[in-house]
Amino acid sequence: MSLQVNFTTHSHELRAAYEAVLRPADPKNGDNWAMFGYDKGTNDLKVLGRGSGGLEELQDEFMDGKMQYAFVRIVDPYSQLNKFVLIAWCGEGVPESKKGLFNTHLADVAQFLKGYHLQINARCDADVTPAQIMKRAEEGSGSKYSTHKEEYQHEKIQPLQSAYKKTQIPDIAAMQRTSTKPEPAPKYGIGTSKPLVSTPPSSAALSSLSASSPSPKPAPLVPSKLQGRVWPPPASSPSSSSTTSPNIASPPSSASVVVGKSWSTSGGGSSYSASTATSFNKVQPPSSLTSYGDSKPEPFVNKAHQLRLEREAREKEERERIKREIAASEARERQAESTSTAQKLTEERRLQEQREREQEKERELAQGASSSIQSSRSAVDDRPADFNRIREERLAREKEERERAEVEDAARAAREAAKAREQDAIREQALAREEEQRRLLEQRQQQQKRESELNEAERQKAREAEEQKAREVEELRTREAEEHRRMQEEEEHRQRQQEEARRRHEEEEEERQLNQHQDEEEDRRRQFEHEQEEKHWREEAEEQERRLQEQVSAATTQSVALGADALLASADHPELATVGSVSAIVLYSYDKAEENEMTLYEGEIIRNVMELDVGWWSGESEDGTRSGLFPSNYVEIIDQSHGQGMATAGAAATNEQRQESEYEHYAQQHAAVAAAPDHHDTSASALGRKPSAVALYDYQAGEPNEISFSEGDTINEIEFVTEDWWSGKNGSGIIGLFPANYVELISQ
């Protein structure tokens, strides 16, 4: 089972419950909370409950022994806006193994239930009460409006507008082409510095100035020193009269325009000349008002002054614009720092006041420009030749240039500082995001590492189990293969032995047939010799018959003696004559190997003999001091079925029968010898030979009365003691018992 949260099993239910709280179809009556938990015994996330009863209803859904996640919608008491809260519940009764996965699962669940404003990690019931949750929501909602809750009369907020206004730059070329229409003074003229030379403004200039300035229209100004002077008569040209502005009062018509005549002064007087007619249609001041010996026309000097005023006005406007930009930038920064409604209103009022002050300054500048023009008109008459004024103006210009440079430097520094602050803020935000991403990445890597370690441990256990199972299967297969190989080897060995025996039998049969042919030839050859020696054999047979009779007589005598011994034994051991008891005589001595066995001594009598198992009997000694198990082939049963009175008769009958059988046996031997004199030696040797066998497998003696032999050894003088155990002599001359299935008899 994976240790991560599984969202796929109940994905439709999870998504439906989450969307019902996040975007309800009916905000008033719809679900405002949803509870999520795990399926029993798994990490599959499912919906445990949902409802519209708010925090009071949700409080009862948390259980002490589970990990649960609640997504709830509440209403902010100040802003009356919806706020979403994620409650991560890990009860105190959760097992420790589950608590270790809580932080990892919480990160995945928080990513699934995204869009919440506040996250609360709860451990007990006190953490999920409605009062505690609302308190946490109020603490995390930013500014707290806990004072001055009186009703506020909201003012109408004017839309923000730029305080910058485009500066009207005069067209110098057009002004020079139409010299009869002097250019108006700049809107924001500076009249603090007194011009070097100036000309009285035309009516058009005064008209434009009056129209642009909101201040009351000033009265037409005429220099005091020019009042009372005699001006030339007005021109008769209609074009000249049309240039006079009807809106502004002008000097008398005799002093307005010079047409076709000119006047000059000499020696402080004045004279009028018609030969100096001009085509400029401008006011021509007397020659006494010009500079000392300067023949430069006065209108040219007036244009230079106007250009300087325009430049100064543009510089002033640029400085004001820079100041406004700085102020606007600072206002934006302050506005970005505080998003509360009160601060916004204060900022709006401040900007409104600033715009009003700027408009007031513009009006004052316009009034100053008009006063500067008036002063320039008054300075036409009294223009002293003071070169110090020129130096002062130059110094003033240099000072203004320095101030302008300082203002520009300050504005540039302010812009750079604001840009640096913005870049620092952006950099800090980027660093914060990078730090958060790094932290999340580290958590994810740690979780993946833990999961990989657990998976690796599980895989290691699975591999070990598979290896153990494979080893067991391999061992089983190996044992089966070994057993099969051993059985196959035994079968092959048995087949080889059988094949070898069959081969030997065939060889013996071939040899026998060959010998038979040879014997036939030999018989024909010996037939003649036999006839010759028949007489000799007949004599020898007679001699043998005589010896047999002697042996029969000796055997008869021995049988009588044995019968007497049996009678004496019956008399000495009357307990053997007890009816119903079985006794045995010990043939060989035996030392017991186990506690339940008994020791035997050769020749002693064992009574109360009982057969408990194949090859093992039980009994007790004659004196009753020893009892237990003993091998059956170490004793011989004594037949005591008849009574003691019948013992003598039975012994006599037995002796007679034995004598008769021995006699018949010797008679048969004699007849056989007489019938086949040529096989006498072979038959005599065959009658006294015991069977032999060849060993099929190796055998090690396990008891002192057993013998050991190797595969292929010959066992001679075999006696069939029991069906499973035989007795014989090995190649070392030791006689003992051995298992019958380890040897194979050799046919004689």
C-alpha positions in Angstrom: 0.0 0.0 0.0 1.3 3.4 -0.9 2.0 5.9 1.8 0.7 8.9 -0.2 -2.8 10.3 -0.2 -5.0 8.8 -2.9 -7.4 11.3 -4.5 -8.5 9.1 -7.5 -10.8 6.6 -5.8 -13.4 9.1 -4.7 -12.3 12.0 -7.0 -15.9 12.9 -8.1 -17.3 13.1 -4.6 -14.2 15.1 -3.4 -14.4 17.6 -6.2 -18.2 18.0 -5.8 -18.0 18.7 -2.1 -15.1 21.1 -2.6 -16.9 23.1 -5.4 -20.1 23.2 -3.3 -18.3 25.1 -0.6 -16.0 27.2 -2.8 -18.6 28.3 -5.4 -22.1 27.6 -4.0 -25.1 27.8 -6.2 -27.1 29.3 -3.3 -24.7 31.2 -1.0 -27.4 31.5 1.8 -28.8 28.0 2.0 -26.0 26.0 0.3 -23.3 23.9 1.9 -20.7 26.0 3.8 -18.5 23.2 5.2 -17.2 19.8 4.0 -15.3 17.2 6.1 -12.8 14.9 4.5 -11.2 11.7 5.9 -9.8 8.3 5.0 -11.3 4.9 4.1 -10.8 2.3 6.8 -7.3 0.8 6.6 -6.3 2.8 3.5 -5.0 6.2 2.4 -7.9 6.9 0.1 -9.4 10.3 0.8 -13.2 10.5 0.9 -16.0 12.8 2.0 -17.1 12.2 5.6 -19.8 14.8 5.7 -21.1 18.2 4.5 -23.6 20.7 5.7 -24.9 24.3 5.9 -24.9 24.7 9.7 -21.6 26.6 9.8 -19.0 26.3 12.5 -21.4 25.2 15.2 -22.4 22.1 13.2 -18.9 21.4 12.0 -17.6 21.4 15.6 -19.2 18.0 16.4 -17.8 16.3 13.3 -14.2 16.0 14.6 -13.2 12.6 16.1 -10.3 12.1 18.5 -8.9 9.0 16.9 -8.8 10.2 13.2 -7.0 12.5 10.9 -9.6 14.8 9.2 -9.6 17.8 7.0 -12.4 20.4 7.0 -12.9 23.1 4.3 -15.4 25.8 5.6 -16.7 29.1 4.4 -17.2 32.0 6.9 -18.1 35.7 6.6 -15.6 38.3 7.7 -17.3 40.5 10.4 -15.7 43.7 9.2 -15.6 43.5 5.4 -18.6 41.1 5.1 -16.7 39.1 2.6 -16.5 35.3 2.3 -13.3 33.8 3.8 -12.3 30.2 3.4 -10.6 28.2 6.2 -8.8 24.9 6.0 -8.8 23.0 9.3 -6.3 20.2 9.6 -7.3 17.9 12.5 -5.0 15.2 14.0 -6.6 13.8 17.1 -4.7 12.8 20.2 -5.8 9.2 19.8 -4.3 8.8 16.3 -1.6 6.0 16.3 2.0 7.2 16.2 2.5 5.4 12.8 -0.3 7.6 11.3 0.9 10.8 13.0 4.2 10.5 11.2 2.4 10.8 7.8 0.2 13.8 8.9 2.5 16.6 7.7 3.1 14.9 4.3 -0.6 14.3 3.7 -1.5 17.8 4.8 0.7 19.3 2.1 -1.0 17.2 -0.6 -4.5 18.0 0.8 -3.8 21.7 1.0 -2.7 21.7 -2.6 -6.0 19.9 -3.5 -8.2 22.3 -1.4 -6.5 25.4 -2.7 -8.0 28.8 -2.4 -8.3 29.1 1.4 -7.4 32.3 3.3 -6.5 30.7 6.6 -5.1 27.3 7.7 -5.6 26.0 11.3 -3.8 23.0 12.7 -6.0 21.5 15.4 -5.3 18.9 18.0 -8.1 19.1 20.6 -11.7 20.4 20.8 -10.6 23.8 22.1 -8.9 24.5 18.7 -12.1 24.0 16.6 -14.6 26.0 18.6 -16.4 28.7 16.6 -15.1 31.5 18.8 -11.5 30.3 18.4 -11.8 30.0 14.6 -13.4 33.5 14.2 -10.6 34.9 16.4 -8.0 33.4 14.2 -9.8 34.7 11.1 -9.9 38.2 12.6 -6.2 38.1 13.5 -5.3 37.0 10.0 -7.5 39.6 8.1 -5.0 42.5 8.2 -6.0 45.9 9.7 -8.4 45.9 12.6 -10.9 48.7 12.8 -11.4 48.6 16.5 -11.7 52.4 17.1 -13.6 55.3 15.4 -16.5 53.3 14.2 -18.7 56.3 13.8 -20.5 56.8 10.6 -18.3 58.4 8.0 -19.6 60.8 5.4 -18.1 59.4 2.2 -17.0 62.1 -0.1 -17.2 61.6 -3.8 -13.9 60.4 -5.0 -12.7 62.1 -8.1 -10.9 60.0 -10.7 -7.1 60.3 -10.6 -5.7 62.5 -13.3 -2.2 63.5 -14.2 -1.2 67.0 -13.1 1.0 67.4 -16.1 -0.1 69.9 -18.8 1.5 70.2 -22.1 3.7 73.3 -22.5 2.8 75.6 -25.4 6.0 76.1 -27.3 5.9 79.0 -29.7 6.7 78.7 -33.4 9.8 80.9 -33.8 9.9 80.6 -37.5 6.3 81.7 -37.9 6.9 84.5 -35.5 9.8 85.8 -37.6 7.9 85.5 -40.8 5.0 87.5 -39.5 6.8 90.1 -37.5 3.7 92.3 -37.3 2.2 89.6 -35.0 4.6 89.2 -32.0 4.5 85.9 -30.3 2.7 85.9 -27.0 4.6 85.4 -23.8 4.9 81.9 -22.4 2.1 80.8 -20.2 4.4 80.1 -17.3 6.8 83.1 -17.6 9.3 84.0 -14.9 9.4 87.7 -14.1 11.9 87.7 -11.3 14.9 88.7 -13.4 14.8 92.0 -15.1 15.5 91.8 -18.9 18.2 93.7 -20.5 16.1 95.2 -23.3 12.5 94.7 -24.0 9.8 96.1 -26.2 6.2 96.8 -25.3 4.0 93.8 -26.0 1.6 94.0 -28.8 -2.1 93.9 -28.3 -2.3 90.3 -29.6 0.2 89.3 -26.9 -1.7 91.0 -24.2 -4.9 89.4 -25.5 -3.5 85.9 -25.5 -2.0 86.4 -22.0 -5.3 87.7 -20.7 -7.2 84.8 -22.2 -4.8 82.2 -20.7 -4.6 83.6 -17.2 -7.6 83.1 -14.8 -6.7 86.3 -13.0 -8.5 89.6 -13.7 -7.5 91.3 -16.9 -4.8 93.9 -16.2 -5.2 97.4 -17.5 -3.2 98.3 -20.6 0.2 99.5 -19.6 2.1 102.4 -21.2 5.6 103.3 -20.0 5.5 106.6 -18.1 8.3 108.1 -20.0 6.6 107.5 -23.3 3.4 109.1 -22.2 3.1 112.6 -23.6 5.4 112.0 -26.5 4.3 112.8 -30.0 3.9 109.7 -32.1 3.7 109.6 -35.9 0.2 109.8 -37.5 -1.5 106.5 -38.2 -1.0 104.8 -41.4 -3.5 105.0 -44.2 -2.9 101.4 -45.2 -5.9 99.2 -44.4 -3.6 96.3 -43.5 -2.0 98.2 -40.7 -5.3 99.2 -39.2 -6.5 95.7 -39.3 -3.7 94.6 -37.0 -5.0 96.6 -34.1 -6.7 94.5 -31.5 -10.1 95.9 -30.5 -10.1 94.1 -27.2 -7.2 95.9 -25.5 -6.9 99.6 -25.1 -3.9 101.0 -27.0 -2.0 104.3 -27.0 -3.2 107.1 -29.1 -3.3 106.5 -32.8 -0.5 108.9 -33.4 1.8 106.6 -31.4 0.5 103.2 -32.6 2.1 102.8 -36.0 4.8 104.5 -38.1 3.9 104.8 -41.8 6.1 106.2 -44.5 7.9 108.6 -42.1 10.5 108.4 -39.4 11.7 110.7 -36.7 15.1 110.9 -35.0 16.6 112.8 -32.1 19.8 114.7 -31.9 21.0 116.6 -29.0 18.2 115.5 -26.9 15.5 116.7 -29.4 13.5 114.8 -32.0 12.8 115.3 -35.7 10.5 113.6 -38.1 11.6 112.2 -41.4 9.5 110.7 -44.2 12.5 109.0 -45.9 12.8 106.4 -43.2 9.6 104.6 -43.9 9.6 101.0 -42.8 7.7 98.0 -43.9 7.8 96.2 -40.5 4.6 97.9 -39.2 6.0 97.7 -35.7 6.4 100.3 -33.1 9.7 102.1 -33.6 11.0 103.7 -30.5 13.1 106.8 -30.6 16.8 106.5 -31.3 17.6 107.8 -27.9 16.1 104.6 -26.4 18.5 102.3 -28.3 21.8 101.2 -26.9 24.8 103.4 -27.1 25.7 103.6 -30.8 24.0 100.2 -31.4 22.5 100.1 -34.8 21.0 96.7 -34.2 17.2 96.7 -34.6 15.2 96.6 -31.4 12.8 93.8 -32.5 15.6 91.3 -32.8 16.7 92.0 -29.2 13.1 91.5 -28.0 12.9 88.0 -29.7 16.0 86.8 -27.9 14.5 87.9 -24.6 11.4 86.1 -25.5 13.4 82.9 -26.4 15.1 83.1 -23.0 11.8 83.5 -21.2 10.4 80.5 -23.1 13.5 78.4 -22.3 13.2 79.3 -18.7 9.5 78.6 -18.7 10.2 75.2 -20.3 12.8 74.5 -17.7 10.4 75.5 -14.9 7.7 73.3 -16.4 10.2 70.4 -16.6 11.1 70.9 -12.9 7.5 71.0 -11.9 6.8 67.9 -14.0 9.7 66.0 -12.3 8.5 67.1 -8.9 5.0 65.9 -9.8 6.3 62.6 -11.0 8.3 62.1 -7.8 5.3 63.0 -5.8 3.1 60.7 -7.8 5.7 57.9 -7.4 5.8 58.4 -3.7 2.1 58.5 -3.6 1.9 55.2 -5.5 4.4 53.6 -3.1 2.5 54.8 -0.1 -0.7 53.6 -1.7 0.8 50.2 -2.3 2.0 49.9 1.3 -1.5 50.5 2.8 -4.6 49.2 1.2 -7.1 50.3 3.9 -10.0 52.5 3.0 -9.1 55.3 5.4 -5.6 55.6 3.9 -7.0 55.7 0.4 -9.4 58.5 1.3 -6.6 60.5 3.0 -4.4 60.0 -0.1 -7.2 61.1 -2.4 -7.7 64.3 -0.3 -4.0 65.0 -0.3 -3.7 64.5 -4.1 -6.8 66.8 -4.5 -5.1 69.5 -2.4 -1.9 69.1 -4.3 -3.7 69.5 -7.6 -5.4 72.7 -6.2 -2.0 74.0 -5.0 -0.5 73.3 -8.4 -3.4 75.1 -10.1 -2.9 78.0 -7.7 0.8 78.1 -8.6 0.0 78.1 -12.2 -2.3 81.1 -11.7 0.4 82.9 -9.7 2.9 82.1 -12.4 0.6 83.5 -15.0 0.2 86.7 -13.0 3.9 86.9 -12.5 4.4 86.6 -16.3 2.0 89.4 -16.9 3.7 91.6 -14.3 7.1 90.7 -15.9 5.7 91.9 -19.2 4.6 95.1 -17.6 7.9 95.6 -16.0 9.6 94.9 -19.3 7.4 97.6 -21.0 8.3 100.1 -18.3 12.0 99.3 -18.7 12.0 100.5 -22.4 12.2 104.1 -21.4 14.9 103.9 -18.7 17.4 101.4 -19.9 20.7 102.4 -18.3 23.8 101.0 -19.7 24.7 98.8 -16.7 26.8 95.9 -17.6 26.6 94.6 -14.1 23.0 93.6 -14.8 24.3 91.4 -17.6 26.7 89.7 -15.2 23.9 89.3 -12.6 21.7 87.7 -15.2 24.4 85.4 -16.3 25.0 84.4 -12.7 21.3 84.0 -12.2 21.1 81.7 -15.3 24.1 79.7 -14.0 22.4 79.4 -10.6 19.2 78.3 -12.3 21.1 75.8 -14.4 22.7 74.4 -11.3 19.4 74.3 -9.5 17.9 72.6 -12.5 20.8 70.1 -12.6 20.4 69.5 -8.9 16.6 68.9 -9.3 17.2 66.6 -12.2 19.9 64.7 -10.2 17.5 64.5 -7.3 14.7 63.3 -9.6 17.0 60.8 -11.2 18.2 59.6 -7.8 14.6 59.4 -6.6 13.6 57.4 -9.7 16.6 55.2 -9.3 15.9 54.7 -5.6 12.2 53.9 -6.3 13.3 51.6 -9.1 15.9 50.0 -6.7 13.2 49.6 -4.0 10.8 48.0 -6.5 13.6 45.7 -7.7 14.5 44.9 -4.1 10.9 44.1 -3.4 10.6 42.0 -6.5 13.9 40.3 -5.6 12.7 39.7 -2.0 9.4 38.2 -3.3 11.4 36.1 -5.8 13.7 34.9 -3.0 10.7 34.2 -0.8 9.1 32.2 -3.6 12.3 30.4 -4.2 12.7 29.7 -0.5 9.2 28.4 -0.4 9.7 26.3 -3.5 13.0 25.0 -2.1 11.3 24.1 1.2 8.5 22.4 -0.6 11.0 20.6 -2.8 13.0 19.5 0.2 9.8 18.2 1.9 8.8 16.4 -1.3 12.3 15.0 -1.6 12.4 13.9 2.0 9.0 12.3 1.6 10.1 10.6 -1.6 13.2 9.5 0.1 11.2 8.0 3.0 8.8 6.4 0.6 11.7 5.1 -1.5 13.4 3.7 1.7 10.1 2.0 2.7 9.6 0.7 -0.8 13.2 -0.5 -0.9 12.7 -2.2 2.5 9.6 -3.9 1.2 11.3 -4.8 -2.0 14.2 -6.2 0.0 11.9 -8.3 2.1 10.1 -9.5 -1.0 13.5 -10.3 -2.6 14.6 -12.1 0.5 11.4 -14.1 0.6 11.7 -14.9 -3.1 15.3 -15.9 -2.6 14.4 -18.0 0.4 11.6 -19.7 -1.5 13.9 -20.1 -4.5 16.6 -21.7 -2.2 14.0 -24.0 -0.7 12.8 -25.0 -4.2 16.4 -25.4 -5.3 17.2 -27.5 -2.3 14.1 -29.6 -2.9 15.0 -30.0 -6.5 18.6 -30.9 -5.5 17.4 -33.5 -3.1 15.0 -34.9 -5.6 17.7 -34.9 -8.2 20.1 -36.6 -5.8 17.5 -39.1 -4.8 16.7 -39.8 -8.4 20.4 -40.0 -9.3 21.0 -42.4 -6.4 18.1 -44.5 -7.3 19.2 -44.4 -10.9 22.7 -45.4 -9.9 21.3 -48.2 -7.8 19.1 -49.4 -10.6 22.1 -49.2 -13.0 24.2 -51.1 -10.5 21.5 -53.7 -10.0 21.2 -54.0 -13.8 25.0 -54.3 -14.1 24.9 -57.0 -11.4 22.1 -58.8 -13.1 23.9 -58.5 -16.4 27.1 -59.7 -14.9 25.3 -62.6 -13.3 23.5 -63.4 -16.5 26.8 -63.2 -18.4 28.5 -65.4 -15.9 25.6 -67.9 -16.1 25.9 -67.9 -19.9 29.6 -68.4 -19.7 29.2 -71.2 -17.2 26.5 -72.7 -19.4 28.8 -72.5 -22.4 31.6 -73.9 -20.4 29.3 -76.6 -19.1 28.3 -77.5 -22.7 31.9 -77.5 -23.7 32.8 -79.6 -20.8 29.9 -81.9 -21.6 31.3 -82.4 -25.1 34.7 -83.0 -23.7 33.2 -85.3 -21.1 31.5 -87.3 -23.8 34.8 -87.7 -25.6 36.5 -88.4 -22.4 33.8 -91.0 -21.6 34.4 -92.8 -24.8 38.0 -92.7 -24.2 37.7 -93.9 -20.7 35.1 -96.6 -21.5 37.8 -98.9 -22.3 39.8 -97.9 -19.3 36.7 -98.4 -17.2 36.2 -101.8 -18.4 39.7 -102.6 -17.5 39.5 -101.0 -14.1 36.0 -102.4 -13.3 37.5 -105.3 -11.5 39.6 -103.0 -9.5 36.6 -100.9 -8.5 34.6 -103.9 -7.6 37.3 -105.0 -5.2 37.5 -101.5 -3.8 33.7 -101.4 -3.4 33.8 -104.5 -1.3 36.4 -102.9 0.9 34.3 -99.7 1.2 31.2 -101.8 2.1 33.2 -103.3 4.9 34.2 -99.9 6.2 30.6 -98.7 6.0 29.4 -101.6 8.1 32.0 -100.7 10.7 30.9 -97.1 10.7 27.3 -98.1 11.1 28.2 -100.1 14.1 30.1 -97.2 15.6 27.2 -94.9 14.9 24.8 -97.2 16.6 27.0 -97.3 19.7 27.2 -93.4 19.7 23.4 -93.1 19.4 22.9 -95.3 22.4 25.2 -93.1 24.4 23.4 -89.9 23.3 20.1 -91.4 24.4 21.6 -92.1 27.8 22.9 -88.5 28.0 19.5 -87.2 27.2 17.9 -89.3 30.0 20.5 -88.0 32.4 19.9 -84.4 31.4 16.2 -84.9 32.0 16.9 -86.3 35.4 19.3 -83.5 36.3 16.9 -80.7 35.1 13.4 -81.7 36.1 12.1 -78.2 35.4 12.6 -78.8 31.7 10.0 -81.5 31.8 7.3 -79.0 32.9 4.3 -79.2 30.6 3.5 -75.9 28.7 6.8 -74.1 29.1 9.3 -73.5 26.3 13.0 -73.8 27.1 16.1 -73.2 25.0 19.8 -74.0 25.2 22.3 -71.2 24.5 24.5 -72.0 21.5 26.8 -68.9 21.7 27.6 -66.4 24.4 26.0 -63.0 24.0 26.7 -59.7 25.9 23.7 -57.4 26.2 23.9 -54.0 24.3 20.7 -52.4 25.8 19.1 -52.2 29.2 16.2 -54.4 28.2 18.4 -57.3 27.0 20.1 -60.1 28.9 23.5 -61.7 28.8 23.8 -65.3 27.5 26.4 -67.9 28.4 27.1 -70.8 26.1 25.4 -74.1 27.3 23.0 -72.6 29.9 19.3 -73.2 29.8 16.8 -70.3 29.1 13.2 -71.0 30.2 9.9 -69.3 29.6 11.0 -68.4 26.1 8.6 -66.2 24.1 8.9 -64.7 20.6 8.3 -61.0 20.8 9.6 -60.0 17.3 11.2 -61.5 14.3 14.7 -62.5 15.4 14.3 -61.5 19.0 13.0 -63.6 21.9 12.5 -63.0 25.6 13.2 -65.3 28.6 14.8 -65.7 31.9 17.8 -67.5 33.2 17.7 -70.8 35.0 18.4 -69.2 38.4 15.9 -66.4 37.8 18.4 -63.6 38.3 18.5 -62.4 34.6 15.7 -61.8 32.2 15.2 -59.8 28.9 15.6 -59.9 25.2 18.2 -61.9 23.2 18.8 -62.9 19.6 16.9 -66.0 18.6 19.8 -67.4 16.5 21.9 -67.6 19.6 19.8 -70.4 21.2 18.0 -73.6 20.2 14.6 -74.7 21.4 14.4 -77.8 23.5 11.2 -79.9 22.5 9.5 -81.0 25.7 6.0 -81.7 24.5 6.1 -85.3 25.8 6.3 -86.2 29.4 9.4 -87.3 31.2 8.2 -90.9 31.1 8.1 -90.8 27.3 11.6 -89.3 27.1 13.4 -92.7 27.3 11.2 -94.3 24.7 11.5 -91.3 22.4 15.2 -91.2 22.8 15.5 -94.9 21.9 13.2 -94.5 18.9 15.1 -91.5 17.8 18.4 -93.4 18.0 17.0 -96.3 16.0 15.6 -94.0 13.4 18.9 -92.0 13.3 20.8 -95.2 12.8 18.5 -96.4 10.0 18.7 -93.0 8.3 22.5 -92.9 8.6 22.7 -96.4 7.2 20.5 -95.5 4.3 22.5 -92.4 3.7 25.8 -94.2 3.6 24.2 -96.9 1.4 23.1 -94.3 -1.1 26.5 -92.7 -1.1 28.0 -96.1 -1.7 25.6 -96.8 -4.5 26.3 -93.5 -6.1 30.0 -94.0 -5.9 29.6 -97.4 -7.4 27.4 -96.1 -10.2 29.7 -93.2 -11.2 33.2 -94.0 -10.2 34.6 -91.3 -12.6 32.7 -88.5 -10.6 33.6 -89.8 -7.2 35.9 -87.0 -6.3 33.6 -84.2 -7.6 30.5 -85.7 -5.9 32.3 -86.2 -2.6 33.4 -82.5 -2.6 30.0 -81.3 -3.6 28.3 -83.1 -0.8 30.4 -81.3 1.8 30.2 -77.7 0.3 28.0 -74.9 1.6 26.5 -72.2 -0.7 28.4 -69.0 -1.4 27.3 -65.5 -2.4 28.8 -62.3 -3.9 28.3 -58.9 -2.1 26.2 -56.4 -4.1 27.0 -53.4 -1.8 29.4 -52.3 0.9 28.3 -53.2 4.5 29.8 -52.2 7.8 29.1 -54.3 10.9 26.8 -52.6 13.4 27.0 -55.4 16.1 29.9 -57.5 17.4 28.3 -60.7 15.9 28.2 -59.2 12.4 30.8 -59.1 9.6 31.8 -56.4 7.2 32.5 -56.7 3.5 32.9 -54.6 0.3 31.1 -54.7 -3.0 32.2 -57.7 -5.0 33.6 -59.7 -2.0 32.6 -63.4 -1.9 30.9 -64.8 1.3 31.4 -68.5 1.9 29.8 -71.1 4.1 26.4 -69.4 4.1 23.8 -70.5 6.6 20.2 -69.3 6.4 19.6 -68.2 10.0 16.4 -66.2 9.2 14.7 -64.9 6.1 16.4 -61.5 6.4 19.7 -62.4 8.1 22.2 -65.0 7.0 25.5 -66.2 8.5 28.7 -66.7 6.6 32.5 -66.2 6.4 34.0 -63.1 4.7 37.4 -62.9 3.0 39.2 -62.3 6.3 37.9 -65.6 7.7 35.5 -63.9 10.2 32.1 -65.6 10.6 29.1 -63.5 11.5 25.7 -62.3 10.5 24.9 -60.0 7.5 21.7 -58.7 5.7 20.5 -61.1 3.0 19.5 -58.3 0.6 23.2 -57.1 0.4 24.4 -60.3 -1.4 23.4 -62.5 -4.3 23.9 -66.3 -4.2 26.3 -67.9 -6.6 24.9 -70.9 -8.4 27.0 -74.0 -7.9 
